[in-house]
Amino acid sequence: MPPIEPGRISLVPFAPGSPLNTAELSRLADALADILNTDMGGASTGQQALDYAIQWCHQHKAVNYVVLLDGDKVVGNISLSHIDQDARTARCGWIVAKAYQELGIEDAAVDAIIAIAIRQGITVLGSKCRKDDQDGQEFWRRRGAGFVPTTRDSHILAQLTLAAD
């Protein structure tokens, strides 16, 4: 599949408190559960995926977004988490369906979450990377991130300083 143009990717708030109607939220949850079940070996329903996302968001001071291709095809999700408005920091993490990886979707989704973070006044965005994940580290280096150690020996934290809006 050829690379996907960034303009074809959009983020829709998923959890907690999505503005979507029940039927649309259920459709997105089912599609996300299908990705998780197929790519990660899970066995959850759409409702279980939504319930987990809501619980996770509350535990991690987060907002979760569904990543859409062409406005309706769910291809993954991304979160802005560990949001600290006082320190103006947050983290992000994402999942993109295996069938849609390496097509530029990760780039477009992260660029969109960076824009959201900037609008929220976040000035430092972090993301965990495995120490042995050179591609993941390069992904953040291209954006100008530096790296700091974490409490987990197998990971480092990419830290990106964001421009004020």
TAGI-V289815 format. One record per pair of residues at least 6 apart in sequence whose C-alpha atoms are under 6 Angstrom apart, sorted by the first residue. I is the first residue (numbers start at 1). J is the second residue. D is the distance in whole Angstrom. If there is no record, write none. Layout:
i=I j=J d=D
i=I j=J d=D
This chain:
i=3 j=103 d=4
i=3 j=104 d=6
i=4 j=103 d=6
i=4 j=104 d=6
i=6 j=108 d=5
i=8 j=69 d=6
i=8 j=70 d=5
i=9 j=68 d=6
i=9 j=69 d=5
i=10 j=67 d=6
i=10 j=68 d=5
i=11 j=65 d=6
i=11 j=66 d=6
i=11 j=67 d=5
i=12 j=65 d=5
i=12 j=66 d=5
i=13 j=65 d=4
i=14 j=64 d=5
i=14 j=65 d=5
i=14 j=66 d=6
i=15 j=54 d=5
i=15 j=63 d=6
i=15 j=64 d=5
i=16 j=54 d=5
i=29 j=46 d=4
i=29 j=50 d=6
i=30 j=46 d=4
i=33 j=45 d=6
i=33 j=46 d=5
i=33 j=49 d=6
i=35 j=97 d=6
i=36 j=42 d=6
i=37 j=43 d=5
i=57 j=63 d=6
i=60 j=81 d=6
i=60 j=82 d=5
i=61 j=81 d=6
i=61 j=82 d=5
i=61 j=83 d=6
i=62 j=80 d=5
i=62 j=81 d=4
i=63 j=79 d=6
i=63 j=80 d=5
i=64 j=78 d=6
i=64 j=79 d=4
i=65 j=77 d=6
i=65 j=78 d=5
i=65 j=79 d=6
i=66 j=77 d=4
i=67 j=74 d=6
i=67 j=75 d=6
i=67 j=76 d=5
i=67 j=77 d=5
i=68 j=74 d=5
i=68 j=75 d=6
i=75 j=96 d=6
i=75 j=97 d=5
i=76 j=95 d=5
i=76 j=96 d=4
i=76 j=97 d=6
i=77 j=94 d=6
i=77 j=95 d=5
i=78 j=93 d=6
i=78 j=94 d=4
i=79 j=92 d=5
i=79 j=93 d=6
i=80 j=91 d=6
i=80 j=92 d=5
i=81 j=90 d=6
i=81 j=91 d=5
i=81 j=92 d=6
i=82 j=90 d=5
i=82 j=91 d=6
i=83 j=89 d=6
i=83 j=90 d=4
i=88 j=122 d=4
i=88 j=123 d=5
i=89 j=122 d=5
i=89 j=124 d=5
i=89 j=125 d=6
i=90 j=125 d=5
i=91 j=125 d=5
i=91 j=126 d=4
i=91 j=127 d=5
i=92 j=127 d=5
i=118 j=165 d=6
i=123 j=161 d=6
i=123 j=162 d=5
i=124 j=160 d=6
i=124 j=161 d=5
i=124 j=162 d=6
i=125 j=159 d=6
i=125 j=160 d=5
i=126 j=158 d=5
i=126 j=159 d=4
i=127 j=157 d=6
i=127 j=158 d=5
i=128 j=156 d=6
i=128 j=157 d=5
i=129 j=155 d=5
i=129 j=156 d=5
i=130 j=154 d=6
i=130 j=155 d=4
i=131 j=154 d=6
i=131 j=155 d=5
i=131 j=156 d=6
i=145 j=158 d=6
i=145 j=159 d=5
i=145 j=160 d=4
i=146 j=158 d=6
i=146 j=159 d=5
i=147 j=157 d=5
i=147 j=158 d=5
i=147 j=159 d=6
i=148 j=156 d=6
i=148 j=157 d=5
i=149 j=156 d=5
i=150 j=156 d=5
